[in-house]
Amino acid sequence: HSARVKSAAFSLDGTLALTASFDSTAKLWNVMSGECVHTLMGHGAWLFSAVFSPSGALVLTASRDTTARVWRADSGRCLHTLVGHEASVVSAVFSASTEQVLTASIDGTARLWASSSGECLRLLETHGGLVRSAVLSLDGTLALTASNDSTAKVWSTGSGECLSTLEGQGAAVVVAVISPDGALALTAAMSRAPKIWDVESGVCMHTLEGHDAQLVSAAFSSDGTLALTAAWDGTARLWCAES
């Protein structure tokens, strides 16, 4: 790469590494030899992220050029360019089935796409500020978006309907993740304590007091009973999600 590397990831089998750079490319690397196998070229501006599909067969990139792209990992060939956002695409993820792609943009929307055709299936648009991230539940039926408008929103991927709005966070929401069963969400607003929400009702169940600085990431355990948070205060904390 000729500029900063923004993200890096392993394929599921650990044989390939994937990097995304401010030089507008992503690269696939042989882990054992360190050799660059493919350079994914075509974006017109820097990349925010690059991820593998769950099987490792596909790669998904998100770019400042307002598009995301789906690529074959074995050949480095671009299969689809996802065109529709009006500003930078800051995140892009595959569904667990690989059938769908969810993108988030600073144009204030998220979009759901068919990974096989590149067709836009749903436009998720009621946020009043840029969308920082968008994630899918494990079964692909729900999407969770985080926005600068101080809210996170839960959406039906089947209808595109907003099911609940997670309000009262007081600042831009910088972290939002959903539990594997889709029952709980964890969010954190800028310089605020993270919160755990009931997804169906949109009710805040717990405020996780303890960090002294802004959260930068969070995750649920595979069974959804634990939550792990990381913050700029130099600590990570493990929480019981139910209490």
Disulfide bonds with the S-S distance in Angstrom:
none
